[in-house]
Amino acid sequence: VPAWAAGATRGNTIHLQPIAALRKRGILPTTLRHEFAHAVMEAVTNKKIPRWLLEGLAIHFAGEAKFYAPSKVKPAPEEVEKKLTTAQSAAEMKDAYASAYQIIHQLVREKGEANVWKLALNR
């Protein structure tokens, strides 16, 4: 797990920063929900889900929206996918996560939450 990431999931294995550190930062519950969402979605979709959709839904499920300021620019999924795969720092990754969540937030408002989950899980 990079030092700037709270956790990372590969398949059904979740790697976390030390629990005490996550608890001290007040992000243990949201980190666990975020990584759990990754593990479940990867298992159900056989990793065919685009990363922007995976990250955006994990943020939504974990209740982490408060950590990501909305942007006035509507990001394109392809741009966000590239940002997520090329981020080199915590700031770049946070920006990519914010963009991924913004797309999901918009989709939930337009199509409803159940339909966005179907979009992800029926791939």
Beta strands, then each sheet from edge to edge (+ up, - down):
strand 1: 7-10
strand 2: 13-16
sheet 1: 1+ 2-
end
